[in-house]
Amino acid sequence: MTQNPSPHDPVGWHGTTILCVRGKGGVAMAGDGQVSLGQTVIKANARKVRRIGPSGGVLAGFAGATADAFTLLERLEAKLERFPGQLERACVELAKDWRTDRYLRRLEAMMAVADAERSFTLTGNGDVLEPSDGVIGIGSGGNYALAAARALIDIPGLSAEDIARRAMAIAAEICVYTNHNVIIETIGEAG
């Protein structure tokens, strides 16, 4: 899923849109199902959003090379087992390893993670970023979904899941690397 970076996709990853929305009473994480290799759709129903952690209380979505993302998911789960109930600490520990370990440094992926309280974006640069507005978008369609979610977030009566579903539909209409086959996981009263 990696290609040469472009101004519109500076990291160069195609084939994914992950959106995390924190609303009143819950959090929702959505991922489309499209996997692309160059200009070809390889798979339309991939599952890029998962529940992880000892009790399944953490949502994780990934963009980038699939094998790399699964390696990072496994590492994050190990950190969550070591630091139960401490998502931020687990993320920081993973980011440290990702940045300093010779093997992990070569992994090409990004992750969005959330629990009932907080949401973070994790990158291979050692970043653990918490959004000020509770909305995260990663992947080639991430900015489209992010913009749509930010436009919808203040509409009364919409849950985090409603916002995520609508924003992903908008992203799928704009980004050729995003499809309408969306999987959403929620925590709390998001749906």
Contacts in CASP RR format, 6 or more apart in sequence:
PFRMAT RR
TARGET T0000
AUTHOR 0000-0000-0000
METHOD contacts of the structure
MODEL  1
MTQNPSPHDPVGWHGTTILCVRGKGGVAMAGDGQVSLGQTVIKANARKVR
RIGPSGGVLAGFAGATADAFTLLERLEAKLERFPGQLERACVELAKDWRT
DRYLRRLEAMMAVADAERSFTLTGNGDVLEPSDGVIGIGSGGNYALAAAR
ALIDIPGLSAEDIARRAMAIAAEICVYTNHNVIIETIGEAG
1 13 0 8 1.000
1 14 0 8 1.000
1 15 0 8 1.000
1 16 0 8 1.000
1 35 0 8 1.000
1 36 0 8 1.000
1 37 0 8 1.000
1 64 0 8 1.000
1 65 0 8 1.000
1 66 0 8 1.000
2 12 0 8 1.000
2 13 0 8 1.000
2 64 0 8 1.000
2 65 0 8 1.000
2 108 0 8 1.000
3 12 0 8 1.000
3 13 0 8 1.000
3 14 0 8 1.000
3 38 0 8 1.000
4 12 0 8 1.000
5 11 0 8 1.000
5 12 0 8 1.000
6 12 0 8 1.000
9 139 0 8 1.000
9 140 0 8 1.000
11 110 0 8 1.000
11 139 0 8 1.000
12 140 0 8 1.000
13 63 0 8 1.000
13 64 0 8 1.000
13 65 0 8 1.000
13 108 0 8 1.000
13 109 0 8 1.000
13 110 0 8 1.000
13 139 0 8 1.000
13 140 0 8 1.000
14 36 0 8 1.000
14 38 0 8 1.000
14 140 0 8 1.000
14 177 0 8 1.000
15 32 0 8 1.000
15 34 0 8 1.000
15 35 0 8 1.000
15 36 0 8 1.000
15 63 0 8 1.000
15 64 0 8 1.000
15 139 0 8 1.000
15 140 0 8 1.000
15 177 0 8 1.000
15 178 0 8 1.000
16 31 0 8 1.000
16 32 0 8 1.000
16 33 0 8 1.000
16 34 0 8 1.000
16 35 0 8 1.000
16 48 0 8 1.000
16 62 0 8 1.000
16 63 0 8 1.000
16 64 0 8 1.000
16 138 0 8 1.000
16 139 0 8 1.000
16 140 0 8 1.000
16 141 0 8 1.000
16 177 0 8 1.000
16 178 0 8 1.000
17 31 0 8 1.000
17 32 0 8 1.000
17 63 0 8 1.000
17 137 0 8 1.000
17 138 0 8 1.000
17 139 0 8 1.000
17 140 0 8 1.000
17 141 0 8 1.000
17 142 0 8 1.000
17 144 0 8 1.000
17 145 0 8 1.000
17 168 0 8 1.000
17 171 0 8 1.000
17 172 0 8 1.000
17 175 0 8 1.000
17 177 0 8 1.000
17 178 0 8 1.000
18 29 0 8 1.000
18 30 0 8 1.000
18 31 0 8 1.000
18 48 0 8 1.000
18 49 0 8 1.000
18 61 0 8 1.000
18 62 0 8 1.000
18 63 0 8 1.000
18 112 0 8 1.000
18 136 0 8 1.000
18 137 0 8 1.000
18 138 0 8 1.000
18 139 0 8 1.000
18 142 0 8 1.000
18 145 0 8 1.000
19 29 0 8 1.000
19 30 0 8 1.000
19 31 0 8 1.000
19 112 0 8 1.000
19 135 0 8 1.000
19 136 0 8 1.000
19 137 0 8 1.000
19 142 0 8 1.000
19 145 0 8 1.000
19 146 0 8 1.000
19 149 0 8 1.000
19 164 0 8 1.000
19 167 0 8 1.000
19 168 0 8 1.000
19 171 0 8 1.000
20 27 0 8 1.000
20 28 0 8 1.000
20 29 0 8 1.000
20 30 0 8 1.000
20 59 0 8 1.000
20 61 0 8 1.000
20 112 0 8 1.000
20 114 0 8 1.000
20 119 0 8 1.000
20 134 0 8 1.000
20 135 0 8 1.000
20 136 0 8 1.000
20 137 0 8 1.000
20 164 0 8 1.000
21 27 0 8 1.000
21 28 0 8 1.000
21 29 0 8 1.000
21 30 0 8 1.000
21 134 0 8 1.000
21 135 0 8 1.000
21 149 0 8 1.000
21 153 0 8 1.000
21 160 0 8 1.000
21 161 0 8 1.000
21 163 0 8 1.000
21 164 0 8 1.000
21 167 0 8 1.000
21 190 0 8 1.000
22 114 0 8 1.000
22 119 0 8 1.000
22 134 0 8 1.000
22 135 0 8 1.000
22 160 0 8 1.000
23 134 0 8 1.000
23 153 0 8 1.000
23 159 0 8 1.000
23 160 0 8 1.000
23 163 0 8 1.000
23 190 0 8 1.000
24 159 0 8 1.000
24 160 0 8 1.000
25 160 0 8 1.000
25 188 0 8 1.000
25 189 0 8 1.000
25 190 0 8 1.000
26 116 0 8 1.000
26 159 0 8 1.000
26 160 0 8 1.000
26 186 0 8 1.000
26 187 0 8 1.000
26 188 0 8 1.000
26 189 0 8 1.000
26 190 0 8 1.000
27 59 0 8 1.000
27 114 0 8 1.000
27 115 0 8 1.000
27 116 0 8 1.000
27 119 0 8 1.000
27 160 0 8 1.000
27 186 0 8 1.000
27 187 0 8 1.000
27 188 0 8 1.000
27 190 0 8 1.000
28 159 0 8 1.000
28 160 0 8 1.000
28 161 0 8 1.000
28 163 0 8 1.000
28 164 0 8 1.000
28 184 0 8 1.000
28 185 0 8 1.000
28 186 0 8 1.000
28 190 0 8 1.000
28 191 0 8 1.000
29 49 0 8 1.000
29 59 0 8 1.000
29 60 0 8 1.000
29 61 0 8 1.000
29 112 0 8 1.000
29 114 0 8 1.000
29 164 0 8 1.000
29 184 0 8 1.000
29 185 0 8 1.000
29 186 0 8 1.000
30 49 0 8 1.000
30 145 0 8 1.000
30 164 0 8 1.000
30 165 0 8 1.000
30 167 0 8 1.000
30 168 0 8 1.000
30 182 0 8 1.000
30 183 0 8 1.000
30 184 0 8 1.000
31 48 0 8 1.000
31 49 0 8 1.000
31 61 0 8 1.000
31 168 0 8 1.000
31 182 0 8 1.000
31 183 0 8 1.000
31 184 0 8 1.000
32 48 0 8 1.000
32 168 0 8 1.000
32 171 0 8 1.000
32 172 0 8 1.000
32 178 0 8 1.000
32 179 0 8 1.000
32 180 0 8 1.000
32 181 0 8 1.000
32 182 0 8 1.000
33 43 0 8 1.000
33 44 0 8 1.000
33 45 0 8 1.000
33 46 0 8 1.000
33 47 0 8 1.000
33 48 0 8 1.000
33 179 0 8 1.000
33 181 0 8 1.000
33 182 0 8 1.000
33 183 0 8 1.000
34 41 0 8 1.000
34 43 0 8 1.000
34 44 0 8 1.000
34 46 0 8 1.000
34 177 0 8 1.000
34 178 0 8 1.000
34 179 0 8 1.000
34 181 0 8 1.000
35 41 0 8 1.000
35 42 0 8 1.000
35 43 0 8 1.000
35 44 0 8 1.000
35 46 0 8 1.000
35 66 0 8 1.000
36 42 0 8 1.000
36 177 0 8 1.000
41 179 0 8 1.000
44 179 0 8 1.000
44 181 0 8 1.000
45 181 0 8 1.000
46 66 0 8 1.000
47 183 0 8 1.000
48 61 0 8 1.000
48 62 0 8 1.000
48 63 0 8 1.000
48 69 0 8 1.000
48 183 0 8 1.000
49 59 0 8 1.000
49 60 0 8 1.000
49 61 0 8 1.000
49 183 0 8 1.000
49 184 0 8 1.000
49 185 0 8 1.000
50 59 0 8 1.000
50 60 0 8 1.000
50 61 0 8 1.000
50 73 0 8 1.000
50 185 0 8 1.000
51 57 0 8 1.000
51 58 0 8 1.000
51 59 0 8 1.000
51 60 0 8 1.000
51 185 0 8 1.000
52 58 0 8 1.000
52 59 0 8 1.000
52 60 0 8 1.000
52 73 0 8 1.000
52 76 0 8 1.000
52 77 0 8 1.000
52 80 0 8 1.000
53 77 0 8 1.000
53 80 0 8 1.000
53 81 0 8 1.000
54 80 0 8 1.000
54 81 0 8 1.000
54 84 0 8 1.000
57 115 0 8 1.000
57 116 0 8 1.000
57 187 0 8 1.000
58 76 0 8 1.000
58 80 0 8 1.000
58 87 0 8 1.000
58 113 0 8 1.000
58 114 0 8 1.000
58 115 0 8 1.000
59 113 0 8 1.000
59 114 0 8 1.000
59 115 0 8 1.000
59 185 0 8 1.000
59 186 0 8 1.000
59 187 0 8 1.000
60 73 0 8 1.000
60 76 0 8 1.000
60 111 0 8 1.000
60 112 0 8 1.000
60 113 0 8 1.000
61 69 0 8 1.000
61 111 0 8 1.000
61 112 0 8 1.000
61 113 0 8 1.000
61 138 0 8 1.000
62 69 0 8 1.000
62 72 0 8 1.000
62 73 0 8 1.000
62 109 0 8 1.000
62 110 0 8 1.000
62 111 0 8 1.000
62 112 0 8 1.000
63 69 0 8 1.000
63 109 0 8 1.000
63 110 0 8 1.000
63 111 0 8 1.000
63 138 0 8 1.000
63 139 0 8 1.000
63 140 0 8 1.000
63 142 0 8 1.000
64 108 0 8 1.000
64 109 0 8 1.000
64 110 0 8 1.000
64 139 0 8 1.000
65 107 0 8 1.000
65 108 0 8 1.000
65 109 0 8 1.000
68 107 0 8 1.000
68 108 0 8 1.000
68 109 0 8 1.000
69 109 0 8 1.000
69 111 0 8 1.000
71 104 0 8 1.000
71 107 0 8 1.000
72 94 0 8 1.000
72 98 0 8 1.000
72 104 0 8 1.000
72 107 0 8 1.000
72 109 0 8 1.000
72 111 0 8 1.000
72 122 0 8 1.000
73 111 0 8 1.000
75 94 0 8 1.000
75 97 0 8 1.000
75 98 0 8 1.000
75 104 0 8 1.000
76 90 0 8 1.000
76 91 0 8 1.000
76 94 0 8 1.000
76 111 0 8 1.000
76 113 0 8 1.000
76 122 0 8 1.000
79 89 0 8 1.000
79 90 0 8 1.000
79 91 0 8 1.000
79 93 0 8 1.000
79 94 0 8 1.000
80 87 0 8 1.000
80 90 0 8 1.000
82 90 0 8 1.000
82 93 0 8 1.000
83 89 0 8 1.000
83 90 0 8 1.000
83 93 0 8 1.000
85 115 0 8 1.000
87 113 0 8 1.000
87 114 0 8 1.000
87 115 0 8 1.000
87 117 0 8 1.000
87 118 0 8 1.000
87 120 0 8 1.000
88 118 0 8 1.000
88 120 0 8 1.000
88 128 0 8 1.000
88 130 0 8 1.000
91 113 0 8 1.000
91 120 0 8 1.000
91 122 0 8 1.000
91 128 0 8 1.000
92 128 0 8 1.000
94 122 0 8 1.000
95 122 0 8 1.000
95 123 0 8 1.000
95 124 0 8 1.000
95 126 0 8 1.000
95 127 0 8 1.000
95 128 0 8 1.000
96 126 0 8 1.000
97 104 0 8 1.000
98 104 0 8 1.000
98 105 0 8 1.000
98 107 0 8 1.000
98 122 0 8 1.000
98 124 0 8 1.000
98 126 0 8 1.000
99 105 0 8 1.000
99 124 0 8 1.000
99 125 0 8 1.000
99 126 0 8 1.000
105 124 0 8 1.000
107 124 0 8 1.000
109 124 0 8 1.000
110 121 0 8 1.000
110 122 0 8 1.000
110 123 0 8 1.000
110 124 0 8 1.000
110 138 0 8 1.000
110 139 0 8 1.000
111 121 0 8 1.000
111 122 0 8 1.000
111 138 0 8 1.000
112 119 0 8 1.000
112 120 0 8 1.000
112 121 0 8 1.000
112 122 0 8 1.000
112 136 0 8 1.000
112 137 0 8 1.000
112 138 0 8 1.000
113 119 0 8 1.000
113 120 0 8 1.000
113 122 0 8 1.000
114 120 0 8 1.000
114 136 0 8 1.000
114 187 0 8 1.000
115 187 0 8 1.000
116 187 0 8 1.000
116 188 0 8 1.000
118 130 0 8 1.000
119 130 0 8 1.000
119 131 0 8 1.000
119 134 0 8 1.000
119 136 0 8 1.000
120 128 0 8 1.000
120 129 0 8 1.000
120 130 0 8 1.000
120 136 0 8 1.000
121 127 0 8 1.000
121 128 0 8 1.000
121 129 0 8 1.000
121 131 0 8 1.000
121 136 0 8 1.000
121 137 0 8 1.000
121 138 0 8 1.000
122 128 0 8 1.000
122 129 0 8 1.000
123 129 0 8 1.000
133 150 0 8 1.000
133 153 0 8 1.000
135 146 0 8 1.000
135 149 0 8 1.000
135 150 0 8 1.000
135 153 0 8 1.000
136 146 0 8 1.000
137 143 0 8 1.000
137 145 0 8 1.000
137 146 0 8 1.000
137 149 0 8 1.000
140 175 0 8 1.000
140 177 0 8 1.000
140 178 0 8 1.000
141 171 0 8 1.000
141 174 0 8 1.000
141 175 0 8 1.000
141 177 0 8 1.000
141 178 0 8 1.000
142 171 0 8 1.000
142 175 0 8 1.000
144 170 0 8 1.000
144 171 0 8 1.000
144 174 0 8 1.000
144 175 0 8 1.000
144 178 0 8 1.000
145 167 0 8 1.000
145 168 0 8 1.000
145 170 0 8 1.000
145 171 0 8 1.000
145 178 0 8 1.000
146 167 0 8 1.000
148 166 0 8 1.000
148 167 0 8 1.000
148 170 0 8 1.000
148 171 0 8 1.000
149 163 0 8 1.000
149 164 0 8 1.000
149 167 0 8 1.000
152 158 0 8 1.000
152 162 0 8 1.000
152 163 0 8 1.000
152 166 0 8 1.000
152 167 0 8 1.000
153 163 0 8 1.000
155 163 0 8 1.000
158 166 0 8 1.000
159 189 0 8 1.000
159 190 0 8 1.000
159 191 0 8 1.000
160 186 0 8 1.000
160 190 0 8 1.000
160 191 0 8 1.000
161 184 0 8 1.000
161 186 0 8 1.000
161 190 0 8 1.000
161 191 0 8 1.000
162 191 0 8 1.000
164 184 0 8 1.000
165 182 0 8 1.000
165 184 0 8 1.000
168 178 0 8 1.000
168 180 0 8 1.000
168 182 0 8 1.000
169 180 0 8 1.000
169 182 0 8 1.000
171 178 0 8 1.000
172 178 0 8 1.000
172 179 0 8 1.000
172 180 0 8 1.000
172 182 0 8 1.000
END
